[in-house]
Each structure stands twice: as structure tokens, then as C-alpha cells.
């Protein structure tokens, strides 16, 4: 028996390290969301390869490829903000279904445009990208606002890890499969399969129950509703700093835009090396998701989150100083691991500190800051590279990340002590006082009571 005790202890430690699948076990709604999301991610990954490939084949212009990407990004930003308001004013399930159904329509049009014309119409591709980006964002925001209500609050880190896991699986596998699909069935076949997968996700999310947010949604106009959500996010002493922390990480610690130049001028590699380096962060993030069990057992979540974002900066600094491919690859794997860790912890903190009837608007702001931060970071690093050199620019981004994290930790002490709230915070803390026009309500999480028979 004495010899078995250390083995049992090691088994328990290993179990606590591995990803926690409790949300899938106890919540039917979360299982539906998990399956629908992974199917959707693979479909969108296929299309993410097909769209730029088709535009480049038609035009031979990287600029026009960029215009499609920009049109999609702008429409996603607009759809995110509108979807956030709508998600707090009505049935979130209906919004999710509308978003997924719009993808069916958009990708069907793209498939028809590819099959019916010898020379597919470029304006149809742009219009479809705008349509899919705008209305597809509705489902993303509504789903993000509704998902925390499917599990108990103490399982929010586990839910965030599971959602991150299917995202990383899609990031690793979908682009390669999308390229193979184009080779086998052509770009039109790629769009057709994406439309079919979008239809599958539409049917899946239709099986969710009605997801009405709490609170009286008839008192405010749309503009008042936007102001209420924005005021809450900016004034809350945990949610506001969390958004700033995520923005700083995206602004300075996103070196992917410089990978091609870094490979060419520093590592002396070619396309195969570029592909390997692009895969490295996804590999690290996948590893982080699979070993995320520890995120559900933290007492000082805010402190660990700050450390994870700081580790992102150190990994980027290490990449900028890397003289050889193996070292650069290792630092990018570390970056992916740190990024997914901070994403899981930030997800749990934001969702638990945000009242259920404000989650649509707050999550839309989260998505908006991610979109703006990523785009602004790419532009800033791209502009600095010719002035400082690509390696120095990457290293500077890492240093700025660490400095920004340190500054935010000093300016916002509540960020350092933030914890995932297991119950609604009725302590009277000014960080959680009602903002004008909003009265917090006690949340009743779906799936809080385990149902072994599900």
C-alpha cells in the first residue's frame, strides 16, 4: 500500500493538470456549443484559404487580396458592435441561428459564383465577404455571451479551455485541409463544403433552448444601451483593465506579420521555414489547452494572468534575439502556450465579473478590442521594421509588452488580486456598483446542477 500511495498522488496531480471536461459532461447546452463551434471553425478555416487564393488567382494582386481581408475585418467589427447590443435585448439563440444561417447563404453564393462563371465576379467575392463578416459576427458575440450561463461559475476556466482547444485544433488542421480540398475539388468545392458545414452548425444551435438575457431590456434606446455597456466596461476595476491588458498583448506581442521577413533576412529560410514558424504558436496553444487543468484551481487568477501576458512579451523578445530556427521555433511555441493560458484566464475573469444582461455588449467590446489591437499591432510593427530592422522590431515589441503589463499591474491593483467569482458579487464594492440605467440581477447559471443522465 505504501508503494502505491506515491503513484496515486502522481495520478491525482496529472489529472489536475489535464484539461477539465466537466462542462461537456454536465451541460447539454455546452456540448451543443462545443460541437457546433468546432464544425464552424473547420468550415471557416477552409474558406480562409479559399478566399485569398481565389482573389489572387483572378487578379495576381496582393493589394486586392488585402482589400478583401480589410472588408471582412471592417464588417466583423461593425457586426460585433451591433450584435453585442442585440444579444442583450432579445433571444440569443435566434441571433446565433441568424449568424450561422447567413454563413450558409454567403458561402452558397461564393460557390455559385465559382461554378457558374468562367471568370468569377470579383465584386461578388467582396460583397459576400462583407455579408458573412457582418452577420456572422452576430453568432460569435451571442454565443460568447450565452456560453457562460451553461456551466457553474467555478467551471468557467474549464469552459474557456475547451473553447480554446477546438479553436486551436481548427487553427492547426483547417488551413492544411482547406488547401488539400482546393487541390481535390477546386475553390468552388471548398465553398460548397463550407456552406454545408455552416448548415450543420445552424441545425445544431437551433436545438439550444431560448436564451433570453436577464434584466428589463425595454427601458433603454440602442444608444443608451451601448453607453451603458461601455460605461460598465470602462469603470469596472477588473473588466476595464482586463480589456486594456488584452489590447496591449495584441498590440505589441503579435509578431506574425513579420515572420516572412524575419525568416528571409535573419534565419535565411524559405517557404517551408515560414510555414513551420506559423505552425509553432498553434502547437504551443494546443499544448496549453490540453494541459489547462491547473487554471481551474487558482486563488490569485489575476496575478497568474499578469504573469502569462508578461511571458508572452518575454517569448517575443526571445524570438527577436533568436539566431537560428530551432530557437525561434521554441520561443514561438512558448508564445502560443502563454497566449492560450492568458486567454483562458481572461475569459473566466471577464465572464464572471460581468452581469449576465451585459455580457453581449461587454463581449462585443472584447472582440472589438481584439480586432483593433491585432490590426493596429500589425501596422505598427510593419512600419517600424524598415526603421529598426525586423529582429530589433520584434524584440522591441516584446519589451513594450513587458513594460505595458508592469504599468497596468501598478496602476490597477484590483487586477493583481482578481479572482473568478463563483457567485454574484453583492459586496458593495464600487467596482461592482450599478452603472446608470443598469440594475444587476442574480444569475442562475444553466447546467449548475449536474445531470448524470444527460
Backbone torsions as a table, in degrees:
resi	resn	phi	psi	omega
1	UNK	NA	-38.7	-179.1
2	UNK	-62.8	-35.6	179.9
3	UNK	-71.4	-28.4	-178.1
4	UNK	-78.2	-24.0	-176.6
5	UNK	-59.4	-48.6	178.0
6	UNK	-60.3	-34.3	179.9
7	UNK	-66.2	-43.2	178.3
8	UNK	-62.5	-41.5	179.9
9	UNK	-62.9	-42.0	178.1
10	UNK	-63.8	-38.2	179.2
11	UNK	-64.6	-40.7	178.3
12	UNK	-63.7	-43.0	179.3
13	UNK	-62.7	-41.2	179.7
14	UNK	-65.1	-40.0	178.4
15	UNK	-62.2	-40.8	179.1
16	UNK	-68.0	-23.3	-179.6
17	UNK	-81.5	-38.2	-175.1
18	UNK	-71.0	158.3	-176.3
19	UNK	-57.8	138.0	-177.6
20	UNK	-88.7	117.0	-177.6
21	UNK	-99.6	14.8	-178.9
22	UNK	-54.8	-42.8	179.2
23	UNK	-55.9	-36.2	178.1
24	UNK	-69.5	-32.1	-176.3
25	UNK	-76.9	-37.1	-170.6
26	UNK	-99.0	-13.5	-172.4
27	UNK	-127.8	113.4	176.1
28	UNK	-61.7	-41.8	-178.9
29	UNK	-61.5	-41.5	-179.7
30	UNK	-68.0	-34.6	177.0
31	UNK	-62.6	-42.0	178.4
32	UNK	-61.6	-46.0	179.8
33	UNK	-61.5	-43.3	-177.9
34	UNK	-61.1	-48.2	-178.6
35	UNK	-67.1	-44.7	-179.2
36	UNK	-62.0	-38.6	-177.3
37	UNK	-68.7	-41.2	-178.8
38	UNK	-69.2	-36.5	175.1
39	UNK	-63.6	-42.7	179.8
40	UNK	-64.0	-42.2	-178.2
41	UNK	-63.0	-40.5	178.4
42	UNK	-65.9	-41.8	177.9
43	UNK	-61.4	-45.8	179.7
44	UNK	-66.3	-33.2	176.7
45	UNK	-64.7	-38.9	176.0
46	UNK	-61.0	-47.3	-177.5
47	UNK	-67.3	-31.7	-179.7
48	UNK	-63.5	-24.6	174.6
49	UNK	-84.4	-39.6	-173.9
50	UNK	-69.4	-42.3	-175.6
51	UNK	-59.1	-57.8	-179.8
52	UNK	-64.3	-33.2	179.2
53	UNK	-63.6	-44.4	-178.7
54	UNK	-66.3	-43.3	-179.5
55	UNK	-63.7	-40.5	-179.8
56	UNK	-68.0	-38.4	177.6
57	UNK	-63.6	-35.7	-178.4
58	UNK	-76.0	-36.0	-169.3
59	UNK	-116.7	-25.9	-173.8
60	UNK	67.3	17.0	-174.8
61	UNK	-117.3	120.5	174.4
62	UNK	-68.3	-29.9	178.6
63	UNK	-62.3	-44.1	179.7
64	UNK	-68.9	-31.1	172.5
65	UNK	-61.0	-43.1	179.8
66	UNK	-65.0	-33.4	-179.7
67	UNK	-65.9	-35.9	176.9
68	UNK	-66.3	-43.3	178.4
69	UNK	-60.9	-43.7	-179.0
70	UNK	-66.4	-42.8	178.8
71	UNK	-59.5	-42.3	178.9
72	UNK	-65.4	-42.1	-178.7
73	UNK	-64.6	-42.3	179.4
74	UNK	-64.9	-42.4	-180.0
75	UNK	-67.8	-35.0	176.4
76	UNK	-63.3	-43.0	178.8
77	UNK	-61.1	-46.8	178.8
78	UNK	-64.6	-43.5	179.8
79	UNK	-65.2	-33.8	178.0
80	UNK	-63.4	-45.7	-178.5
81	UNK	-67.6	-42.0	177.9
82	UNK	-67.9	-43.5	-179.5
83	UNK	-62.6	-33.6	178.4
84	UNK	-62.4	-41.2	178.1
85	UNK	-67.3	-46.6	-178.5
86	UNK	-63.5	-34.2	-178.8
87	UNK	-66.1	-22.7	178.9
88	UNK	-98.8	5.0	-176.2
89	UNK	-120.5	-3.6	-177.8
90	UNK	-165.1	-167.4	-176.7
91	UNK	-64.3	114.7	-178.7
92	UNK	-70.1	-29.7	177.6
93	UNK	-61.6	-43.3	179.8
94	UNK	-61.3	-38.8	179.2
95	UNK	-66.2	-39.7	177.9
96	UNK	-63.6	-43.8	179.9
97	UNK	-63.7	-43.0	178.0
98	UNK	-59.1	-44.1	-179.7
99	UNK	-62.3	-45.2	-179.4
100	UNK	-70.4	-37.7	178.8
101	UNK	-65.0	-34.5	178.1
102	UNK	-63.5	-33.6	177.3
103	UNK	-66.4	-37.7	176.7
104	UNK	-58.7	-47.6	-179.4
105	UNK	-63.9	-47.8	-176.2
106	UNK	-62.1	-45.1	-177.5
107	UNK	-76.4	-25.7	173.1
108	UNK	-66.5	-40.9	176.7
109	UNK	-63.2	-42.7	178.6
110	UNK	-63.5	-39.5	177.5
111	UNK	-64.2	-44.7	179.2
112	UNK	-62.8	-40.8	178.3
113	UNK	-60.8	-32.8	-179.6
114	UNK	-79.5	-37.2	-175.6
115	UNK	-83.2	-33.9	-169.9
116	UNK	-86.9	-17.9	-176.0
117	UNK	-122.7	138.6	174.5
118	UNK	-63.4	-36.6	177.3
119	UNK	-119.3	95.6	-178.9
120	UNK	-52.9	145.1	-175.7
121	UNK	-78.8	124.4	-176.4
122	UNK	-66.6	-37.2	-178.4
123	UNK	-65.8	-30.0	176.9
124	UNK	-67.0	-38.6	178.9
125	UNK	-64.0	-45.2	178.8
126	UNK	-63.6	-45.3	-178.5
127	UNK	-63.8	-39.8	179.4
128	UNK	-66.3	-39.6	178.3
129	UNK	-62.7	-40.1	176.9
130	UNK	-64.9	-45.4	-178.0
131	UNK	-62.7	-49.4	-178.1
132	UNK	-65.5	-41.2	-179.0
133	UNK	-63.8	-43.9	-176.7
134	UNK	-69.1	-57.2	-174.5
135	UNK	-76.5	-30.0	176.7
136	UNK	-64.5	-27.9	178.0
137	UNK	-65.5	-26.2	178.6
138	UNK	-57.7	-45.8	-177.2
139	UNK	-67.6	-37.7	-178.5
140	UNK	-63.8	-46.3	-178.7
141	UNK	-68.9	-45.6	-178.4
142	UNK	-63.9	-38.6	179.1
143	UNK	-66.7	-40.9	179.5
144	UNK	-66.5	-34.6	179.0
145	UNK	-73.9	-33.3	-175.3
146	UNK	-85.5	-34.0	-172.1
147	UNK	-55.7	-39.8	-179.8
148	UNK	-60.8	-24.8	178.9
149	UNK	-76.9	-6.1	-179.6
150	UNK	-85.5	-14.2	-175.2
151	UNK	-132.9	158.2	173.6
152	UNK	-61.7	153.4	-176.3
153	UNK	-61.6	-32.4	-179.0
154	UNK	-72.1	-7.3	177.0
155	UNK	-105.1	11.4	178.1
156	UNK	-62.3	-42.0	175.5
157	UNK	-59.7	-39.9	178.6
158	UNK	-64.3	-41.5	178.2
159	UNK	-63.7	-43.3	178.0
160	UNK	-61.7	-38.7	179.4
161	UNK	-66.5	-40.3	179.6
162	UNK	-66.9	-40.3	177.3
163	UNK	-66.9	-37.0	176.4
164	UNK	-66.2	-36.7	-178.2
165	UNK	-61.6	-48.4	-178.6
166	UNK	-70.0	-27.0	173.5
167	UNK	-64.7	-42.2	-179.1
168	UNK	-72.1	-36.2	175.2
169	UNK	-59.0	-42.4	177.6
170	UNK	-64.5	-40.5	-179.2
171	UNK	-65.2	-34.3	-178.7
172	UNK	-78.4	-43.4	-169.3
173	UNK	-98.9	-36.6	-170.7
174	UNK	-61.2	-45.4	-179.1
175	UNK	-60.1	-42.6	179.5
176	UNK	-64.6	-42.5	177.9
177	UNK	-66.4	-36.1	177.7
178	UNK	-62.8	-41.8	177.2
179	UNK	-63.8	-41.9	178.1
180	UNK	-64.7	-36.5	179.3
181	UNK	-65.5	-40.4	177.3
182	UNK	-62.6	-41.7	179.4
183	UNK	-63.5	-34.2	-175.6
184	UNK	-87.5	-41.2	-171.6
185	UNK	-122.0	-0.1	-179.2
186	UNK	82.3	171.0	-177.9
187	UNK	-66.3	-38.3	177.7
188	UNK	-61.8	-39.4	177.1
189	UNK	-65.1	-36.2	176.7
190	UNK	-61.2	-47.8	179.5
191	UNK	-63.4	-40.1	-178.2
192	UNK	-63.2	-42.7	178.3
193	UNK	-66.5	-38.1	177.5
194	UNK	-62.2	-40.9	176.9
195	UNK	-62.8	-40.9	179.8
196	UNK	-65.2	-42.0	178.0
197	UNK	-65.7	-36.1	176.6
198	UNK	-64.9	-35.7	176.7
199	UNK	-65.3	-39.4	177.5
200	UNK	-60.6	-44.9	-179.5
201	UNK	-66.8	-33.1	177.4
202	UNK	-62.7	-44.2	178.7
203	UNK	-64.5	-40.2	-179.1
204	UNK	-63.4	-49.8	-176.7
205	UNK	-71.4	-20.3	175.1
206	UNK	-63.4	-22.8	-178.8
207	UNK	-79.8	-8.2	176.0
208	UNK	-68.4	154.3	174.1
209	UNK	-73.2	169.1	172.7
210	UNK	-58.6	138.0	-175.6
211	UNK	-121.1	72.3	-179.8
212	UNK	-81.0	127.1	175.9
213	UNK	-69.5	154.9	176.8
214	UNK	-72.9	165.4	172.5
215	UNK	97.5	163.0	178.2
216	UNK	-86.6	110.6	-173.0
217	UNK	-97.8	4.8	-175.7
218	UNK	-96.6	-9.8	-173.6
219	UNK	-77.4	-28.9	-171.0
220	UNK	-105.4	146.4	168.5
221	UNK	-76.1	172.8	179.7
222	UNK	-60.8	-45.1	-179.4
223	UNK	-64.6	-40.1	177.0
224	UNK	-63.9	-38.3	178.7
225	UNK	-63.2	-42.4	177.5
226	UNK	-63.3	-43.9	-179.5
227	UNK	-62.9	-40.5	-179.4
228	UNK	-62.0	-47.3	179.8
229	UNK	-64.5	-42.4	-180.0
230	UNK	-66.3	-42.1	179.8
231	UNK	-62.6	-41.4	178.2
232	UNK	-60.0	-49.6	-177.0
233	UNK	-62.2	-41.1	-176.6
234	UNK	-73.5	-32.9	-174.4
235	UNK	-91.2	-22.3	-177.6
236	UNK	-70.0	132.2	-171.9
237	UNK	-78.7	-0.6	172.2
238	UNK	-114.9	-50.0	-175.7
239	UNK	-63.9	-45.9	-179.9
240	UNK	-58.2	-52.8	177.0
241	UNK	-60.3	-32.8	177.9
242	UNK	-63.8	-40.2	177.5
243	UNK	-65.5	-41.4	177.6
244	UNK	-63.9	-39.6	179.6
245	UNK	-62.6	-44.3	177.5
246	UNK	-64.2	-38.3	178.9
247	UNK	-63.8	-43.5	180.0
248	UNK	-63.0	-41.2	-179.7
249	UNK	-63.5	-43.4	-179.9
250	UNK	-70.4	-34.5	-176.5
251	UNK	-68.7	-40.7	-172.5
252	UNK	-109.8	-24.4	-172.9
253	UNK	-110.7	42.0	177.9
254	UNK	-126.8	76.6	-172.8
255	UNK	-82.1	4.6	-173.2
256	UNK	-58.7	-31.9	-177.9
257	UNK	-64.4	-20.6	-177.5
258	UNK	-103.5	4.4	-175.2
259	UNK	-61.7	-42.7	-178.9
260	UNK	-60.9	-48.6	-179.1
261	UNK	-67.0	-40.1	179.1
262	UNK	-61.8	-41.8	178.8
263	UNK	-63.8	-42.2	-176.9
264	UNK	-71.4	-48.8	-170.7
265	UNK	-90.8	-25.4	-176.8
266	UNK	-105.1	-49.3	-175.9
267	UNK	-89.7	-17.9	179.8
268	UNK	68.2	31.4	-179.2
269	UNK	-103.0	178.2	-179.9
270	UNK	-118.7	-158.1	-177.6
271	UNK	-58.0	-36.4	179.7
272	UNK	-63.4	-39.4	178.5
273	UNK	-67.5	-40.0	177.4
274	UNK	-59.4	-46.9	179.4
275	UNK	-60.8	-38.8	178.8
276	UNK	-64.2	-43.2	-179.0
277	UNK	-69.4	-33.8	176.4
278	UNK	-67.8	-29.4	-179.7
279	UNK	-76.5	-28.1	-172.1
280	UNK	-57.4	-49.0	179.7
281	UNK	-61.3	-38.1	178.5
282	UNK	-65.1	-36.4	177.1
283	UNK	-64.1	-45.1	178.2
284	UNK	-63.2	-40.4	179.5
285	UNK	-67.0	-38.4	177.1
286	UNK	-63.1	-43.4	176.7
287	UNK	-61.6	-41.6	179.2
288	UNK	-64.4	-38.7	179.0
289	UNK	-65.9	-42.7	-176.9
290	UNK	-70.1	-23.0	-178.9
291	UNK	-113.9	36.1	-172.7
292	UNK	-94.4	8.7	-177.2
293	UNK	-57.3	-30.4	-179.2
294	UNK	-63.9	-23.0	-176.0
295	UNK	-67.8	-20.2	179.9
296	UNK	-88.6	3.2	-176.3
297	UNK	-122.4	23.2	-176.8
298	UNK	-91.2	146.1	173.4
299	UNK	-100.4	-34.5	179.9
300	UNK	-113.4	70.2	-176.1
301	UNK	-59.0	-41.2	-178.4
302	UNK	-60.8	-42.2	-179.6
303	UNK	-63.3	-44.9	180.0
304	UNK	-66.4	-37.6	177.3
305	UNK	-60.3	-45.9	178.1
306	UNK	-58.6	-42.6	177.6
307	UNK	-63.2	-37.1	-179.5
308	UNK	-67.0	-41.2	178.2
309	UNK	-68.5	-38.3	174.8
310	UNK	-60.9	-37.3	178.1
311	UNK	-65.4	-33.2	173.8
312	UNK	-57.3	-46.5	179.6
313	UNK	-62.3	-43.0	179.9
314	UNK	-64.8	-37.5	178.3
315	UNK	-65.2	-40.3	177.9
316	UNK	-67.2	-40.9	175.3
317	UNK	-58.7	-45.5	178.1
318	UNK	-60.8	-38.8	177.3
319	UNK	-61.3	-45.7	-179.0
320	UNK	-61.9	-28.5	-179.3
321	UNK	-94.2	1.5	-175.0
322	UNK	-72.9	128.9	179.6
323	UNK	-94.3	-10.8	-173.5
324	UNK	-144.2	159.5	-176.3
325	UNK	-58.8	-47.9	-177.6
326	UNK	-58.6	-37.9	-179.8
327	UNK	-70.1	-44.4	178.5
328	UNK	-61.0	-42.4	179.7
329	UNK	-61.6	-43.9	-179.0
330	UNK	-62.9	-40.8	179.6
331	UNK	-68.7	-33.3	177.4
332	UNK	-71.5	-35.0	173.4
333	UNK	-62.1	-43.8	177.8
334	UNK	-62.0	-39.5	177.9
335	UNK	-61.2	-45.7	179.0
336	UNK	-62.3	-39.9	178.3
337	UNK	-63.4	-45.9	-179.3
338	UNK	-66.0	-39.1	-178.7
339	UNK	-64.1	-44.9	-178.9
340	UNK	-70.7	-31.5	177.5
341	UNK	-65.2	-46.3	179.7
342	UNK	-69.2	-30.9	178.0
343	UNK	-65.2	-43.0	179.7
344	UNK	-63.6	-46.6	-177.7
345	UNK	-68.4	-40.0	-179.3
346	UNK	-68.6	-37.6	176.4
347	UNK	-58.3	-49.0	-177.3
348	UNK	-63.3	-41.6	-178.6
349	UNK	-68.2	-46.8	-178.4
350	UNK	-61.8	-47.3	-176.3
351	UNK	-66.7	-38.9	-176.6
352	UNK	-75.5	-25.9	-179.8
353	UNK	-92.0	-4.4	-179.2
354	UNK	-104.6	125.3	176.0
355	UNK	-57.1	147.6	-174.5
356	UNK	-57.8	-34.7	-176.3
357	UNK	-81.9	1.6	175.0
358	UNK	-115.3	-1.3	-172.8
359	UNK	-64.7	-33.5	178.8
360	UNK	-59.7	-49.7	-178.5
361	UNK	-69.2	-41.1	-179.7
362	UNK	-66.9	-41.3	178.1
363	UNK	-68.0	-29.8	175.5
364	UNK	-67.7	-37.8	176.1
365	UNK	-65.9	-38.2	177.6
366	UNK	-60.9	-48.0	179.8
367	UNK	-64.7	-38.5	179.7
368	UNK	-64.9	-43.5	179.9
369	UNK	-66.7	-30.9	177.0
370	UNK	-68.1	-42.6	179.7
371	UNK	-64.8	-47.4	-179.1
372	UNK	-67.6	-44.0	-179.2
373	UNK	-61.3	-42.8	-180.0
374	UNK	-64.4	-46.1	-179.5
375	UNK	-66.4	-44.2	-179.9
376	UNK	-65.2	-38.8	178.2
377	UNK	-63.1	-42.8	178.9
378	UNK	-62.5	-42.2	179.2
379	UNK	-65.8	-43.2	-178.2
380	UNK	-64.6	-46.4	-179.9
381	UNK	-67.1	-38.3	177.6
382	UNK	-64.0	-34.5	179.0
383	UNK	-75.4	-33.3	-178.3
384	UNK	-77.8	-28.6	-174.6
385	UNK	-55.9	-43.8	178.8
386	UNK	-66.9	-22.9	-177.5
387	UNK	-87.0	-42.5	-174.8
388	UNK	-101.5	-19.0	-169.2
389	UNK	96.1	149.0	-171.6
390	UNK	-67.3	-41.3	-178.4
391	UNK	-66.2	-43.7	-179.7
392	UNK	-66.2	-35.5	178.6
393	UNK	-65.5	-43.9	177.9
394	UNK	-62.0	-46.3	179.9
395	UNK	-62.2	-39.8	178.6
396	UNK	-63.4	-37.6	176.4
397	UNK	-60.9	-39.2	177.3
398	UNK	-64.6	-44.0	179.4
399	UNK	-63.0	-44.5	-180.0
400	UNK	-63.7	-33.9	176.6
401	UNK	-62.6	-48.3	-178.9
402	UNK	-62.3	-43.3	179.6
403	UNK	-65.2	-40.1	179.3
404	UNK	-64.7	-42.1	178.6
405	UNK	-61.8	-45.3	179.9
406	UNK	-61.8	-41.6	-179.4
407	UNK	-65.5	-43.7	179.9
408	UNK	-65.9	-37.1	178.6
409	UNK	-65.6	-34.0	179.1
410	UNK	-76.3	-41.2	-175.6
411	UNK	-74.5	-32.8	-176.5
412	UNK	-118.3	84.7	-177.0
413	UNK	-61.9	-28.9	179.0
414	UNK	-64.3	-23.8	177.5
415	UNK	-64.6	-36.9	-178.5
416	UNK	-69.3	-31.9	-174.8
417	UNK	-103.3	5.5	-175.6
418	UNK	-62.5	139.6	176.9
419	UNK	-130.6	156.2	174.4
420	UNK	-69.8	123.5	-178.8
421	UNK	-79.0	121.6	179.1
422	UNK	-80.8	-30.5	174.4
423	UNK	-128.8	164.9	178.2
424	UNK	-58.6	139.0	-177.8
425	UNK	-85.0	105.1	178.8
426	UNK	-108.4	27.2	-173.9
427	UNK	-75.2	-11.3	-178.5
428	UNK	84.7	7.6	176.8
429	UNK	-58.3	137.7	-177.5
430	UNK	-62.6	-22.6	177.1
431	UNK	-67.1	-20.1	-177.2
432	UNK	-117.2	14.0	176.9
433	UNK	-68.1	150.6	-179.2
434	UNK	-60.9	135.5	172.0
435	UNK	-86.1	163.8	-176.1
436	UNK	-58.0	131.1	177.6
437	UNK	84.1	2.4	-178.2
438	UNK	-133.0	131.4	176.2
439	UNK	-117.9	111.5	-179.7
440	UNK	-60.9	147.7	178.5
441	UNK	-125.5	150.9	177.2
442	UNK	-65.3	131.9	-176.8
443	UNK	-91.1	142.3	174.8
444	UNK	-116.7	94.8	-175.5
445	UNK	-63.4	138.0	172.7
446	UNK	-73.1	147.4	177.7
447	UNK	76.6	8.7	-176.6
448	UNK	-65.5	-31.1	177.9
449	UNK	-97.1	118.5	-178.8
450	UNK	-58.0	140.0	179.9
451	UNK	-126.4	87.7	-174.8
452	UNK	-58.2	-22.2	-176.4
453	UNK	-82.1	-8.4	-178.0
454	UNK	-67.9	NA	NA
